[in-house]
Amino acid sequence: MSPIRPRRHLISVISEADGEVYGKYADELIRFATGVVGPDDGPDAVSTAVLRTFTSPAWPPPSPIRPDRSRKPAGTPTLK
């Protein structure tokens, strides 16, 4: 029996940035989880853990603040 119970009919919307994070690390996480819980439950364990992480209040939301591109970094030479 798997230590993580699947949540049936759970619908969640994650941001595009979260999807990029998942895409970047999913294969490595699934390989690790497969070694811990077995090949049948590894992918389910990862998807459950990632979904819990992305929907947690502790997971940072995307920042709405954009950098001010009109300001030059300190030490940038100016053309005269």
C-alpha positions in Angstrom: 0.0 0.0 0.0 1.2 3.5 -0.9 2.0 5.8 2.0 0.4 8.6 0.1 -3.2 8.4 -0.8 -4.3 9.8 -4.1 -6.9 12.6 -4.0 -9.6 11.8 -6.5 -11.3 14.5 -8.4 -8.9 17.2 -7.2 -8.7 20.1 -9.7 -6.1 22.7 -9.2 -4.8 25.5 -11.3 -1.1 26.3 -11.1 0.7 29.2 -12.6 2.8 28.9 -15.7 5.9 29.5 -13.7 5.0 26.6 -11.4 4.5 24.4 -14.5 8.0 25.4 -15.6 9.4 24.4 -12.2 7.6 21.0 -12.4 8.9 20.5 -15.9 12.4 21.2 -14.9 12.6 18.8 -11.9 9.9 16.2 -12.5 12.1 13.5 -14.1 14.7 13.7 -11.3 12.0 13.7 -8.6 10.2 10.7 -10.2 13.4 8.7 -10.3 14.1 9.5 -6.6 10.5 8.7 -5.6 10.5 5.5 -7.6 13.6 4.3 -5.6 11.8 5.1 -2.3 8.2 3.9 -2.9 8.6 1.7 -6.0 7.9 2.0 -9.7 4.1 1.8 -9.4 3.8 4.6 -6.9 6.7 6.9 -7.7 5.0 9.2 -10.3 1.9 9.4 -8.1 3.9 10.3 -5.0 5.7 13.1 -6.9 2.5 14.6 -8.4 0.8 14.6 -5.0 3.7 16.2 -3.3 4.2 18.8 -6.0 0.5 19.7 -6.0 0.5 20.0 -2.2 3.6 22.3 -2.5 2.1 24.5 -5.2 -1.2 24.9 -3.4 0.4 25.5 0.0 0.2 29.0 1.5 3.9 28.8 2.1 4.6 28.5 -1.7 5.4 32.0 -2.9 3.0 33.5 -5.4 4.5 35.2 -8.5 5.7 38.8 -7.8 3.6 41.4 -9.5 6.4 43.9 -9.3 8.5 44.3 -12.4 12.0 45.7 -12.4 12.4 49.3 -13.5 14.3 48.9 -16.7 14.7 52.6 -17.1 17.3 52.8 -14.3 20.9 51.8 -15.0 22.8 49.6 -12.7 25.4 51.3 -10.4 28.7 51.7 -12.2 27.3 51.7 -15.7 29.2 54.2 -17.8 27.2 56.9 -19.5 27.7 58.0 -23.1 28.4 61.7 -23.6 
